[in-house]
Amino acid sequence: MTVSRKRPSRARKRVAPLAWALFFILLLGTAIGLVLWGGTVAPVPRWVTILYAVIYGGLIIGIVAALIQRLWEIEKGEEDEAAQY
């Protein structure tokens, strides 16, 4: 018995990276908001609040950069090249 499997389209392959990136961006954005809010409620030094916000912001920038790179790979048709190694 032969089973034919269709390859998913490029548009479908973009959904998972976009969904995960959006999830983590929202998660880290919420963390930034909580850190900034917590800095107004509790007596925390301002530099600690800014440090955490900058770290989370850097993570968001890294996620966006990885997302752009991944979408570029999918567009070029290189989505399965890592399986060769």
Stockholm file with secondary structure:
# STOCKHOLM 1.0

chainA/1-85         MTVSRKRPSRARKRVAPLAWALFFILLLGTAIGLVLWGGTVAPVPRWVTILYAVIYGGLIIGIVAALIQRLWEIEKGEEDEAAQY
#=GR chainA/1-85 SS CCCCCCCCCHHHHHHHHHHHHHHHHHHHHHHHHHHHHHHHHSCCCHHHHHHHHHHHHHHHHHHHHHHHHHHHHHHHTCTTGGGGC
#=GC SS_cons        CCCCCCCCCHHHHHHHHHHHHHHHHHHHHHHHHHHHHHHHHSCCCHHHHHHHHHHHHHHHHHHHHHHHHHHHHHHHTCTTGGGGC
//
